[in-house]
Amino acid sequence: MARTTDPVALDQWYAIETLAALGTEPRRTRLLGQEIVYRRGEDGVPIVREIAADGGLGTALPVRERYECLWTTLGRPERELFPIEEAEETDRRVVVCGWVTMRASGLRIVENFLDMAHFPFVHTNILGAEPHTEVPQYKSEIRRDVDEVWATNCTFFQSRIAATESAGDFVQLTYRVPSPFVVMLYRVCPSSPNRLDAIALFIQPLEADLCRAQPVMYLVDAQSSQNELLKFEQVIFLQDRIIVENQRPLLLPLEPRAELPTRADLSSVAYRRWLKEKGLRFGTAEGAEAA
């Protein structure tokens, strides 16, 4: 696939590697259909460059080292990376869960992350269980002042609230989409009810229908081992992978009539409307039709 010409997709920041895995030896990957190479320079500063069709290297791309990842862009973002306040709190456990490659649009991954209705059926006895299948009314909105999608006042019964918990309970959840290929979940921390755990999902769109994604968690948990926290999230994410890769079409339709929403899909409706307002075409069914 050739590099996209979609300016909206080009002008975003994308996580492309875990900082702990970034070395001085060059590595290749793809971003938005464009071959790129990255490494850490002799001065310690990361370097990312496009690879031309003839194998030549382009000028260095902008880079950022934030949230345990190396970020870059193929365009000119209008703003800096979004803030994650929990990442600045030094007493939190930071869990980098590893990259998983999926044959699907990265936008499908975000939408699946927002979907509470699948919890009892896909994450049985972890994030949900029958007969608690109803998604109670919640609020979803596009916050114009920060240009983000938020879903608040979300309540759902979860069989295991966190790695530390074994008993089920109704949980308060908040979802946030700070950029088209990033989604976050905030949940009340069982061991510290006055604080929220933060789970971010960073997506690197390799091509329109192929991506890789990595959860990074910022948790208040003094009990669990790092391996327990990692395993808990990896099990959930790999269950999601099966569902997302079997959705058709692989690309996300933005037209309202393409897939009929239910009351439980308020966040999906807001997300698709937000993407359509932006004019994003990369990773969408409409973008494939126009190609």
N, C-alpha and C positions, 0 to 999 in steps of 0.2 A: 504494500500500500504506500502511496506517495504521501508526503507531508500535507496536512490539511491546510486549506486556505482560510479557514474559519477564524476571523479576527478575535471573536469572543473567546474561543478555546485557546488561541495563541497567547492572549493577554492574561492568563491565569498563572499562579504559582503552583508547582507540582513537586511532591516528594518523590525522589527517584532512588534513594539509597539510605540505609541505616548508617548513621555516623560512625558507629562502632566497627562497621565493615568497610569503611572507606580507607583505602590504602594508597600508596604512591604508584602502584602498578595500574595502568589504564584499564578500564572496563567499558564495554559497550552495552548499550541498551537502546530502546526506542521510546520516543515520546511523540504522541500525536502523529504517528506515521513517519517521523523523522529519526534517522539514526544519529545517536549522539555518543560521545565518549567522555568519561569523567575520571578524575583521580585527585589526590591531594598533592599540591605542589611542594617543592622543596622548602618553601617558606611556611608550609602548613596550611595555606589557603586552598580550598577546593577549586578545581578548574573543570568547567564543562564546555564542550565545543560540539557543534554540529559536524557531521561527516557528510561531505558532498558525494555525489554519484561517482566521481572519479577517485574517491578515497581521500581527497584533500580535507583539511580541517578549517573550519570557519573561525571567526573571532570568538573570544571567550564570552559565554553567556552569563547573565546575572546569576548569582548564587546567594543562598542564605543557609545558615546552620541553625535550625530551630526544631524544637520538639523531637529530638533524638534523630532527626533526618536531615539529609541534604536536599535542598529545594532549588529549583531552577525554573526558567520560563523561556519560551521561544519568542515571546512578544515583548510588549511594554506595559506591564500592569499599571493601572491607574492608582493603586494603593499598595501599601506594604502587606506582609502576611498578617492574617487575623490574629487577635490575641487569644491565648489560652491561659487564664489567670492561674489555674491550678498547677500549671507547669512551673510556675515561679515559686511555689510553696515547697520549701526544702524538706519538710517532714513527710512528704508523700512517697509512696512506693511507685517507682516507674517501671512499667512492664512493657517491653518491646516484643511484640508477639510473632514477628517474622512475616515475610512476604508470601502471599499465595496468588498464583496466576489463575485467571478465570476467563473462559471463553464467553464473554458477555460485555456489553457496554458498561463502562464505569458508572454511568447514570443509573443503570439497573441495580447496581450494587448499593448505591445510596438509597434508592427507593425501597429496596428490601430491608435495609437497616431501619428505615422509618416505620416499617409495617409491624404493628403489634399483633395483628390478627393471626399470623402464622405461628406465634409462640407455642400454643398447646400442641400443635400438630407436627412441627419440625423440631422444636426443642423440648420435647416431652419430658416432664419431670425435672427440667432445669429452669427454663424461662416461663413455663406454663404447663397446664395439665387440664384434662377434661374433668369435670364439666364446666370449668371456668373459661369459656371460650368467647364471651361477649366483650367487646371493646367499649368501655363507657365513653360517654361524650367528652371530648376534650377540645382545646382551642388551638387552631393553627393559623399562622399569619405570616405575611411578608413584612418584616420590619424595615421600613424605608430609610430610617435614619442610619442604619448600619448596613443595609442591603444584604440581609440574611433572612432565611426561613426558620421560624421557630414553631415548635409544638409544645404547648404547656398544659398543665393540669391533667396530665396523662396518668391514669391509674390502671394497673393490671395485676392479676394474681400470678405470682411467680413461685415455683416450687423450691427454687434455691435463689435467694436474693443475691448472694455473692459466694465466693469460694469458702468463706468462713461459716456459712449458714447451711442448715440441713432441713429446717422447717419452712413451710410455705407461708406466704403472707401477701397482702395487697401492697404494691409498691408505687411510690410516686416517681414518675419519670419525666424528664424534659429533653426534647430533641432540638438540635441546632444544626443548620446547614450554612456554614460561613462562606463557602465557595462551591461551585458546581460539582467538584470532585472530592469534597471533604464533608464528612458528616460526624456529628458528635452526640453522645448520650450522657446526661447527668442523672445520677440516682442518689437517693439518700444513703449515706454510709451507715450500715448496721451498727458498727462499733462506735460511731460518732454521729448521732442523729442531727447535730447542728451543722454538719458539713456534707458536701456532695462529692461522690466519686465522679471522675470524668474519664470517659472512654472516647477516643478519637479514632476515626478510620480514614487513613490517607490513601488515595487511589492514584495510581500512575496509569493513565490511558495509553497503552502501547499503540493500539489501533482503535478504530471506531467500535469494533466488536471483540476486542481483546484487551485485558487490563491485568494489572496486579495490584494487590491491596495489602495494607498492613495496619492492624489495630495497635494503638499505643495507649496504655492505661495509666492514669494518675490516681492512685488509690490511697485511702487512709486505712491501712491494714497492718497491724503490728504482729499478727498471729501467723498468717499463712507463709509458707516458703515460696520462694520465687518460682519454683517448678510447679507448685500447686496453682498459683495465680495464672501462670502461662498455660497450663493444661486446661484450666477452666474455660479460658477465652478461646483457645484453639479448637476445642471440641465444638463450641457454638459456631465458630466461623466456618469450619469445614462442613458442618451440617447446612449452613446457608449456601455454601458453594454448590452443593448438589441441586438445590432448588433454583438458584439463579441461572445456572448453566442450562437448565431445562425450560426456561421461560422462552416463549416465542411471541414476537420476534426478539432476537438478541438485542436489537437496538430499541431505545425507549421512544414510544410514540408520544407526541406532545398534543396532538389534536384531541379534544375532549371526547369525541365520538369513537375513537379508536379502541378504548378499553373502558367499560362502564364502571365508575367508582361506586363504592358503598359509603355509608356513614363513617366506617372505620378508616376510610382512605383520605381523610381531610388533609393530612400532611402531604400525601402524594399529590393531591390536587394542587395545593399551594406550591409545591416544588416544581411541578410541571408548568404551572402558570408563570412562575418566576423565571424558569429557563426560557420559556417562549418570549417573555418580555425582553429578556436580554438579547434574544436573537441567536442563541446557541444552536448550532446545527450538528457539530461533531458528536457522534454517539447517539444521534436521534434517528428515528425512522424517516423523518422528513428530510434530514440531511442526506441520507442514502438515496432517496428518490431524486434529489436535486443533483447528485454527483454524476 
